[in-house]
Amino acid sequence: MSRAEREQRKAELLGVIQQQRLDLSAARRDWLLGTAHYDRGWLAFLNLRRYLAIGSGALAIWSVRNPNFLLRWAKRGLGAWSTWRLIRKNLPHR
């Protein structure tokens, strides 16, 4: 292989590499735009983590002192969830 052929092959490969870099950059941008909503939600959850830990501890102490109240609301929540599932199951799908 002559020097000129080698230089030409090198130029072709560098062009291919440049195009792959551009494609990766575009795919990265599309990926970040597509997942931006989930990223914001995750960051909001991480910011609330401290308050959730404090609230769950307070709820645990309070539920030990008032178990009937917690059981009553758990039953209501289960009933609402079951009703929602029944409604979704019986409504026609789009």
N, C-alpha and C positions, 0 to 999 in steps of 0.2 A: 504494500500500500504506500503510495507516494505521499509526500508531505502535503501537497495540495488536497488530495483526497481526504487525508486525516483532518485537515483544517475544515474542510467542507462538512465532514461527518460530525465534527465537534460543534460546528455552528448549528447544524440540524438538531443535535441533541440538546444544546442550550435553548433552542427555540421551543422544543417539546417540554423541557423543564419549566420554562417561563409560562407556557400555556397551562401546565398542570398547577403551577402556583396560583395563577389567576382563577382557575376553576375552583381550587380549594378555598381561596379567599371569598369567592361568590357563595359557595356552599356554606361556609362559616357564617356569613352575613345572613343568609336565608334561615339557617338553623337558629341563630340568635333572635331573629325577628319572630320566628315561629314559637319559640319557647319563652319569650319575654314575659308573657302572662303568668306562666307557672313559676318563673324565677321571682317575680314580684310577690306572688302568694307565699312562696317558701320563705322569702326574706321577712315578710310580715309575720309569719308563724314563728320564725326564730326570734324576732323582736318581742313577741308575746310570751315566749317560753318561760321567762322569769315569773311573770304574773300568773301563768297557768300553774306553775309549781306551788306558788303561795296559795292560790285559790284551791287547788286540789288538797293541800294540807288542811286548810281551814274547813273544807267540805268534809274531809274524813273525820275530823274532830267533831264537827257539828252533827254528822250522821250517826256517830256513836251515841250522842246524847238524845237524838230524835229519830230513832229507826223507823217508826211508823210513817212519818212524813216522807221519808225517802222511798220507802216501799210503795206508798200510794202514788207518788210521781213516776216511779219506775213502771208501775202497771199502766198508768195513763200513757206514758211514752210508748210502751209496747203496743197498746191498743191503737194509738194513732199511727204507728208504723205499719201495723197489720192492715188497718183501714186503707192506708195509702197504697200498699201492695195490692190489695183487692181491687181498688179503683183502677190502678195502672194495668192490672191484668185484664180487666173487663172492658177497658176503653179500646177502641180500634187504633191500631198502630198506623203511623203516617208512612 
